Amino acid sequence: MAMPTTVSMCTSETHKGKHVFEIIDYSQHKGIGCGEEDFIRSGTFSVGGHDWCIRFYTDGAGKEYTEHIAVFLQLVSRRRKVRASCDLRLVNQVTGSSSSLHMTEARMFNSNDVSRFAPQTREFIKRSELEASVYLREDRLTIECIVTVFKEPRVSQRKTCPEIQVPPSDIFKDLGKLLESGEGADIEFSVMGQNFVAHRLVLAMRSPVFKAELCGPMKEAKAQTVTIREMQPAVFKALLHYIYTDSLPALDGLSRLDRNEMIRCLLVAADRYAMDKLNMMCQIMLYEDLDVKNMVTTLAFADQHHCEFLKDVCIEFISSSRTNNDAVVGFGHFVQNSTIRYFVYIALVAIVGWLCLVHCF
């Protein structure tokens, strides 16, 4: 069962503004005093719905700070608490660019106490350094202040987002229905008097051999009916079922011997049409059906059709066999000797090769 999930999202809203305070005839403002009220005040400007100004102390903000000029941002709005940050900068009078001298991180400004000022230092820059710098030229000083006001975070509730289970692909189920109905079929196969209809593109997609025959320059590409030789109708029908559904048809109704023969014939058909997955599926099914009675014929079949996996497991089965048949047990112990294993295998195939007369086609 899908677990219900609720989602909320927090977003921040900020307002940013810049104020430029130009001080003309800087030298004429010197000597006004170093008291708390001895400052030059900029015009009031608004950022984020709040009023601000800049205070400039030419002779320092206090007797112990007379060697420094002082610059402050002040929250002017009354009875306000504002979360904000500020960046106080001086402008290069030669290039016009500005450099940050004091940056205050986001904090609360309270208009009722000293926190209404930023920064919380009175040592903005030494007067001697300022008067020898590019910030003061032709008796002009420009202060730049960037204020960022942070509004209350907004939390929004999003709709429930259920976990969605994506169903598995049913493309092969749909293709199986297409094969069963024959709708849109454009090619017909004749197999020992029985006819089967199919779709060229599906066959070409699943088998490079069918692709070459039905979509290439071969004569079958133009033919409406193609005759399949040396193959039983039941085998070709099972082959089509695999091509369209990527699975084998149910073989439960067959006897063990007939089922084994059908799988062998399908393996040969898979090899004929270069269908590697089907080939391996058949090898595995033959391996799962392996026993003392059919191990020799299965080995010969694997050798004849170059089924390396099936060939190896047959030899391993024979070498490790533990049955009540003393001859097989003795043979199993014999072939465990890796030195003579290969020669035993060659002799075995030569002796039982005549048993591999299974008429798959």
C-alpha positions in Angstrom: 0.0 0.0 0.0 1.3 3.4 -0.9 2.3 5.6 2.1 0.6 9.0 2.1 3.1 11.8 2.2 2.6 15.5 3.0 5.0 18.2 1.9 5.6 21.7 3.1 8.1 24.2 1.7 9.8 27.2 3.4 10.9 30.1 1.1 12.7 33.3 2.0 11.8 36.7 0.7 14.4 39.5 0.5 14.5 43.1 -0.6 17.7 44.7 -1.5 18.6 48.4 -2.1 21.6 50.6 -2.6 22.1 54.2 -1.5 25.1 56.4 -2.6 26.1 59.2 -0.3 28.4 61.8 -1.9 30.4 64.1 0.3 31.6 67.2 -1.6 34.3 69.4 -0.1 35.4 66.8 2.3 38.0 68.9 3.9 35.5 71.6 4.9 33.6 69.1 7.1 36.7 68.4 9.2 36.8 69.8 12.7 33.1 69.6 13.5 33.8 67.5 16.6 34.0 63.9 17.8 30.8 63.8 19.9 27.9 61.4 19.4 25.9 64.2 17.7 28.8 65.5 15.5 28.0 63.7 12.3 26.8 64.3 8.7 23.6 62.6 7.9 22.6 61.3 4.5 19.2 61.6 3.0 16.6 59.0 4.2 16.1 56.0 1.8 13.7 53.1 2.0 14.5 49.4 1.6 12.1 46.6 2.3 9.4 49.0 3.6 11.8 50.5 6.3 13.6 53.9 6.4 17.4 54.1 6.7 20.1 56.6 6.6 23.9 56.9 6.7 25.8 58.7 9.5 29.3 60.0 8.7 31.7 61.1 11.5 34.6 63.1 10.0 36.5 63.5 13.3 35.6 60.1 14.8 32.7 58.8 16.9 34.3 59.5 20.3 37.5 61.0 21.7 39.3 57.7 21.7 38.6 57.2 18.0 39.8 60.6 16.6 42.3 58.9 14.3 39.5 57.1 12.4 36.5 58.3 10.5 33.3 56.4 11.3 30.4 55.4 9.0 27.2 53.8 10.2 24.0 52.6 8.7 21.0 53.5 10.9 17.5 52.2 11.0 15.4 55.3 11.1 11.9 53.9 11.3 10.5 54.0 14.8 9.4 51.1 16.9 10.6 48.6 14.3 12.6 45.3 14.5 14.1 44.4 11.2 16.3 41.5 10.2 18.8 42.8 7.7 22.4 42.9 6.5 24.5 45.8 5.1 27.6 46.3 3.1 29.4 49.6 3.5 31.7 50.5 0.7 34.0 53.3 -0.5 34.1 54.3 -4.2 37.4 54.5 -6.1 37.3 58.1 -7.5 39.6 57.0 -10.4 37.9 53.9 -11.6 34.4 54.3 -10.2 34.5 50.8 -8.7 33.7 50.3 -5.0 35.4 48.2 -2.3 33.8 46.8 0.8 35.2 48.0 4.1 32.6 46.7 6.5 30.1 43.9 5.9 27.5 43.1 8.6 25.9 39.6 8.4 22.1 39.3 8.7 21.0 40.2 12.2 18.2 42.0 14.0 18.1 45.8 13.9 16.0 47.3 16.7 15.1 51.0 16.4 14.9 51.3 20.2 18.5 50.4 21.1 22.0 50.6 19.8 21.5 47.6 17.5 19.8 50.1 15.1 23.4 50.9 14.0 25.8 48.9 11.9 28.6 48.1 12.0 29.2 47.8 15.8 32.6 49.3 15.5 33.7 52.9 15.3 37.0 52.2 13.4 35.8 52.4 9.8 39.1 53.5 8.3 42.1 55.6 9.5 41.9 59.2 8.4 45.5 59.2 7.2 44.9 56.1 5.1 41.7 57.6 3.6 43.3 60.9 2.7 46.2 59.1 1.0 43.9 56.7 -1.0 42.1 56.7 -4.3 38.8 57.0 -2.4 39.4 60.7 -1.8 40.1 62.8 -4.9 39.4 66.4 -5.6 38.1 66.7 -2.1 35.3 64.3 -2.9 34.3 61.1 -1.0 31.6 58.7 -2.0 30.1 56.1 0.4 28.0 53.3 -1.0 25.7 51.3 1.2 23.9 48.1 0.1 21.0 47.0 2.4 19.3 43.6 2.3 16.1 43.2 4.3 14.9 39.7 5.2 11.2 39.2 5.4 9.5 36.5 7.6 10.0 33.0 6.0 6.9 31.8 4.2 5.9 28.2 4.8 3.4 26.7 2.3 1.7 23.4 2.4 1.7 21.4 -0.8 -0.8 18.7 -1.8 -0.4 15.2 -0.6 2.1 13.4 -2.9 1.3 9.6 -2.9 3.9 7.1 -3.9 3.1 5.9 -7.3 3.9 2.3 -8.3 4.8 2.2 -11.9 3.4 -1.0 -13.4 5.9 -3.3 -15.2 6.2 -3.1 -19.0 3.5 -5.0 -20.8 4.9 -4.5 -24.3 5.4 -8.3 -24.9 1.9 -9.0 -23.7 0.6 -6.5 -26.3 2.8 -8.1 -29.0 1.5 -11.5 -28.1 -2.0 -10.3 -28.7 -0.8 -8.8 -32.0 0.6 -12.2 -33.0 -2.6 -14.0 -31.9 -4.9 -11.7 -33.8 -2.8 -11.3 -36.9 -3.9 -7.7 -37.2 -1.6 -5.8 -39.6 0.4 -8.9 -40.6 2.4 -8.4 -43.8 4.2 -11.7 -44.2 3.1 -15.3 -44.3 5.2 -18.4 -43.6 4.5 -21.9 -45.0 5.8 -24.7 -42.8 5.1 -28.2 -44.0 1.7 -27.2 -45.2 0.7 -25.0 -42.2 0.6 -21.2 -42.6 1.6 -18.6 -40.1 1.2 -14.8 -40.4 3.6 -12.3 -38.8 4.9 -8.8 -39.0 8.2 -8.1 -40.8 9.3 -5.3 -38.5 8.8 -7.4 -35.3 10.8 -10.3 -36.8 13.5 -8.0 -38.1 13.8 -6.3 -34.7 14.3 -9.6 -32.8 16.5 -11.5 -35.3 19.3 -10.2 -37.5 18.7 -13.2 -39.8 15.0 -12.3 -40.3 16.1 -8.7 -40.8 18.4 -9.7 -43.6 15.9 -12.0 -45.2 12.8 -9.8 -44.9 14.2 -6.3 -45.1 17.3 -6.7 -47.2 18.1 -7.5 -50.9 17.2 -11.2 -50.6 14.2 -12.5 -52.6 12.2 -13.1 -49.4 12.1 -9.4 -48.8 9.7 -9.0 -51.7 7.8 -12.2 -51.2 4.4 -12.3 -49.6 4.8 -16.0 -48.5 8.1 -17.5 -47.3 8.5 -21.3 -47.2 10.4 -22.5 -44.1 12.1 -25.8 -44.8 13.5 -28.4 -42.4 11.4 -27.3 -39.4 8.4 -28.7 -37.7 5.3 -26.4 -37.6 5.1 -26.8 -33.8 8.7 -25.6 -33.5 8.1 -22.6 -35.8 5.0 -21.7 -33.8 7.0 -21.8 -30.6 9.7 -19.7 -32.2 7.2 -17.0 -33.2 5.7 -17.1 -29.6 9.2 -16.4 -28.2 9.9 -13.6 -30.7 6.7 -11.8 -29.8 6.5 -12.5 -26.0 10.2 -13.1 -25.0 9.1 -16.3 -23.4 8.5 -19.9 -24.3 5.0 -21.4 -24.7 3.8 -23.8 -22.0 5.2 -27.2 -22.6 3.3 -28.9 -19.7 1.1 -31.0 -22.0 4.1 -32.8 -23.5 5.7 -35.9 -22.3 9.2 -35.5 -20.9 10.7 -37.0 -24.1 8.6 -34.8 -26.4 9.4 -31.7 -24.3 13.1 -32.5 -24.4 12.9 -32.9 -28.2 11.0 -29.6 -28.6 13.7 -27.8 -26.6 16.4 -29.3 -28.7 14.7 -28.2 -31.9 14.1 -24.7 -30.6 17.8 -24.5 -29.7 18.7 -25.4 -33.3 16.1 -22.8 -34.6 17.6 -20.2 -32.2 21.0 -20.9 -33.6 19.6 -20.7 -37.2 18.1 -17.2 -36.6 21.0 -15.9 -34.4 18.8 -15.5 -31.2 21.4 -15.9 -28.5 19.1 -15.5 -25.5 16.7 -18.2 -26.7 19.7 -20.4 -27.4 21.0 -20.1 -23.8 17.5 -20.6 -22.4 17.3 -23.9 -24.2 20.7 -25.0 -23.0 19.7 -24.3 -19.4 16.5 -26.2 -19.8 18.4 -29.2 -21.2 20.8 -29.0 -18.3 18.0 -29.0 -15.8 16.6 -32.1 -17.4 20.0 -33.9 -17.5 20.2 -37.4 -16.0 22.1 -40.6 -16.3 19.9 -41.8 -19.2 20.2 -38.8 -21.4 23.6 -37.4 -20.5 25.5 -39.1 -23.3 23.1 -38.1 -26.1 22.8 -34.5 -24.6 26.6 -34.3 -24.7 26.7 -35.4 -28.3 24.0 -32.9 -29.2 25.8 -30.1 -27.5 29.0 -30.9 -29.4 27.2 -31.0 -32.7 25.6 -27.6 -32.2 28.6 -25.9 -30.5 26.8 -25.4 -27.2 29.8 -24.7 -24.9 27.9 -24.2 -21.7 25.8 -27.4 -22.2 28.9 -29.3 -23.2 30.8 -28.3 -20.1 28.0 -29.2 -17.7 27.5 -32.6 -19.4 31.1 -33.5 -18.9 31.0 -32.2 -15.3 27.8 -34.2 -14.7 29.4 -37.4 -16.0 32.7 -36.9 -14.0 30.8 -36.3 -10.8 28.0 -38.9 -11.3 27.2 -41.1 -8.2 24.6 -43.6 -9.3 24.0 -47.3 -8.6 25.3 -48.1 -12.0 28.8 -49.3 -11.4 29.8 -48.7 -15.0 28.8 -45.0 -14.8 30.5 -44.6 -11.4 33.7 -46.1 -12.7 33.5 -43.9 -15.8 32.9 -40.8 -13.6 36.0 -41.5 -11.5 37.9 -42.1 -14.7 37.1 -38.8 -16.4 37.9 -36.8 -13.2 41.5 -37.2 -14.2 42.0 -33.9 -16.1 45.0 -35.2 -18.1 42.8 -37.7 -20.0 39.5 -35.8 -19.7 39.8 -34.3 -23.2 40.6 -37.6 -24.9 37.8 -39.3 -23.1 35.4 -36.6 -24.3 36.6 -37.1 -27.9 36.2 -40.8 -27.7 32.8 -40.5 -26.1 31.5 -38.2 -28.8 32.8 -40.5 -31.5 31.1 -43.5 -30.0 27.7 -42.0 -29.4 27.6 -39.6 -32.3 25.2 -42.0 -34.1 22.7 -41.5 -31.2 22.2 -37.8 -32.2 19.8 -38.6 -35.0 17.1 -36.5 -33.5 14.9 -35.1 -36.3 14.4 -31.6 -35.2 13.5 -30.3 -38.6 
